[in-house]
Amino acid sequence: MKFLAILITFSCPVQAALLANVQTTQGTIVVELQYDKAPQAVANFITLAQGTRSRIVQSTGAITYAPLYIGENFFRVINDPSFKIAQTGSGTGNNSGGPGYTFRDEFHPTLTHVPYVLSMANSGPNSNGSQIFFTGNASAAHLNHVHTIFGLITDVPSRAVIDAVLSAGDNGATITGISFNRTDPAAIAFDEFAQNLPTIVQPSGSLTVILGVSATWNLSQAMSTGALFRAFRSTTLESGSWLELNAARQYVGITPPVSPPSVTTALLENPSAPKAFYNLSVAQHPGSVAPSNLVNRTVTIPLIGGTLTLAFNGSGAAGTTTFTPTTGSVLSGAFTAFQMSFDPNHVSFITDTPSLSPRYLRVKCGCDTATQSLISGHHVTEKIVENDWKPFATGSATITR
């Protein structure tokens, strides 16, 4: 009897969990999803994999509920002795893809980039979408507080599959299926549809065209804070003929509360062709606190040994850089900004300050919370080293007006 009791105990799950079974051409990876520590990332992964969340097809701009990840290659594989990752989930087969929306980082003190974790790939703070990566049998501490960890791979057979994916190299392995099972009441109770993730809809309205002058979409429902409008155009509907109209892209950022943003029109383009087809979408990001410009705002970044401030003037694309060291003299100089990008959860730009070193900085700020005058968040800032962007500083950041 005692022997039978021991068998029963050992046959029960080692750890109650929400499990993802990621089937690949190299075998199945069982992932313990950390839904209590990274609920948005877990909910995003589940709903995209199951086809229960809308997303954009990057090649056409069309809205789809088609499941993501199935058929996706591990397009970026690094298998160096000290750094091992296998990245997938772009929807395009390269690192330029995504679902058409972003969501914030979720950093938990107990989750670090030790060997064999599942993490979100991103292009800067608070820019998570659909791309994910597995780590191999090497720690990657430099990714901590930069990428959101949302899964652990603890069993030996699953780790061996990751090793095989890494050995196969770029595009050497493919995801063939994903299934989920929940082994305890808390995991069963986790609601992936109640995690305040973005939604993408097709905007209703009407089109006004003045040939050679403008094509304007008149929205029947105004866009408000957190909305991201995108437009794609084709003249033939053929595969490969769709182009995103980058000038039509509109993000509605936070403004002073005396004037809540309300956008009712979207200029698509200056139409020159006799006909065109458009795919339009609005991604609504709940709780968005990022601005739509940096006019008369100041970005402050604490650094080791001092504080860096970037005070933007009324143009929103120039101002004064000031470095205030913990000890020593203050350094300052005029800067210009370019390659500026504004999204519902993050802001990025490059500054050129000829009188200071480093002269060029690429600043990526994630916006987490906001009051009337203060946006608080975190940043990743890079400098140019041998014609490439390299890490310069990470940490907290603020944007004030």
Disulfide bonds with the S-S distance in Angstrom:
none
